[in-house]
Amino acid sequence: MKRYQHARFGQTYADLMAEQRYARAAEFFLSDLYGPADFTDRDAQFARIVPALVRLFPSHIVATVAELSSLHAVSERLDSAMARLRLAGAGGGGGAALGGTEYGKLWRAVGDASSREQQIALMVSVGRALDGYTRSMLLRQSLRLMRGPATAAGLAALQGFLERGFDTFRDMRGADHFLATIASRERSLAAHLFAGGSGPEVPA
């Protein structure tokens, strides 16, 4: 499921990835927010971050991490539900590579339009927060100073995410078009799938 969605995201935003201004941000979304990687370590950190974050990070950073945690939670819940239905044969694809038609069937079988909208809204909100942070070089310096304490607290994966996000969005020099494009395309795809359409076909 994650492999299909990763490939789909890369296909949907190929134009952004080909544009120098947005390429790094698109890759960041592809790898850190929408990737097929195992985020077990980072998600495990989320389960115990609040006390450490309150001590180490400013309150607005804590709020962004809470949104990121919520994004991963809703994404994992929806992905797992679709995967369980596929294993049960609900999508009709059997053991073959996941294709667009089957993806659409599984999407509709899971349903839950409100959670799909929440997923998009959280993704955009995290992006807007990261974009806002780039206006403070003091915050970037503070993030560098947090590396040691964050590592000691077992939050190295989260620290890495924050630093990559800051640097990526700073280099983009304004994220309004980028985030509006993602929101528009993701909502259009969701509406298409709920209306009975198929997902795009992507390389196996």
Disulfide bonds with the S-S distance in Angstrom:
none
